[in-house]
Amino acid sequence: MSREDKFKRLKQSALRFTAYHERAPKEVADKLAEWNATPEEIALLLKELKEENFINEERFARAFCHDKFSFNKWGKHRISQEIKKYDLPTKVIEQGLDYINQEEYNSTLADLAELKWNRLKESDIFKKKQKTANYLIQKGYESDLVWNLIAELEKKQKSN
């Protein structure tokens, strides 16, 4: 097989790989390497795919942040840690995180906190607060937001 035929085959495969789901350049490069593309071919294919808008870092970051928040209910810290695995520039990651609607973010956090708080059958208030906080912080929510919400939940419980 000629180099040109191999390149065309690799490009067709890469186009299929990027067509059905947003991909980070690193994912495409890794897949091309699996398909035995040379480093030169990978660089050239990535350049072409970017120029033809099949891969776009900003679009990937927005989609990744949106999906992980909407479907997994992850907080910004967790999303940030996970998206860093794709070797995106910090500015692109921050733009993706900024794309998350803050009202929706706060509302989701409040819903998760209340759900966890009410499911816990813990009589010791300190343990209940700690377990709720650990759950939310593990999901990637900011600790100051978490502890403010827990204080509100505690007040609500005491007034009932």
Residue pairs with C-beta under 8 A, 6 or more apart in sequence:
1 9
6 41
7 41
7 44
7 45
10 32
10 35
10 37
10 41
10 45
11 45
11 48
13 31
13 35
14 28
14 31
14 32
14 45
14 49
14 54
15 49
15 54
17 23
17 28
17 31
18 28
18 49
18 54
18 55
19 54
22 56
22 59
22 60
22 63
22 64
23 55
23 60
24 55
24 57
24 60
24 64
24 86
24 87
24 88
25 46
25 50
25 55
25 57
25 87
26 86
26 87
26 88
27 86
28 45
28 46
28 49
28 55
29 42
29 46
32 41
32 42
32 45
32 46
33 42
37 45
46 55
49 55
50 56
57 88
57 89
57 92
58 92
58 95
58 96
60 86
60 88
60 96
61 83
61 88
61 92
61 93
61 95
61 96
61 99
62 95
62 96
62 99
64 79
64 82
64 83
64 86
64 96
65 79
65 83
65 96
65 97
65 99
65 100
66 99
66 100
68 74
68 78
68 79
68 82
68 83
69 79
69 100
69 105
69 108
73 108
73 112
73 139
74 82
74 139
74 140
75 105
75 109
75 136
75 139
75 140
75 141
75 142
76 97
76 100
76 105
76 140
76 141
76 142
77 140
77 141
77 142
78 138
78 139
78 140
79 97
79 140
80 93
80 97
80 140
81 140
83 93
83 96
84 93
106 145
109 136
109 141
109 145
109 146
109 149
110 149
112 135
112 136
112 139
112 141
113 132
113 136
113 146
113 149
113 150
113 153
114 153
116 131
116 132
116 135
116 136
117 128
117 132
117 150
117 153
117 157
120 128
120 131
120 132
122 128
122 131
125 154
125 157
129 150
129 154
132 146
132 150
132 153
133 143
133 146
133 147
133 150
136 146
136 149
137 143
137 146
